[in-house]
Amino acid sequence: MGHIAKQGNDSPLHIKSRDFAIAVVKMVKKNNDWRVNSLFQQVLRSGTSIHANVRESEYAQTLPDFITKLTISLKEANETKGWLEVLYEADCMDELLYNNLYNDCKELIAILVASIKTAKNNNPNP
């Protein structure tokens, strides 16, 4: 498969959330164990939802709408982090993959928290 040209917002949050979503999709594609498929599907939903909500925030109609979309992304990132912990502790993923995804997820959480805080500080009508 090829790569598409970058379009739209190239903010660090946009890029990081997109790259994370791609990494999650690739991880789930490699899962061949039907016994834990539903857990991998949970990670797929929450891990890709982070980027979907970041994308939605880029066209938010108001600052409160922007904050809401980023807050949803933050909740999805926290859920994803939890599922990664479960999958790793249950020996469903190797340590290198876990560390890479987990650290990327923690970094996304930090960026989202900072972005939400900044946006709230810029909101004249909290």
Secondary structure, 3 states (H helix, E strand, C coil): CCCCCCCCCCCHHHHHHHHHHHHHHHHHHHCCCHHHHHHHHHHHHHHHHHHHHHHHHCCCCCHHHHHHHHHHHHHHHHHHHHHHHHHHHCCCCCHHHHHHHHHHHHHHHHHHHHHHHHHHHCCCCC
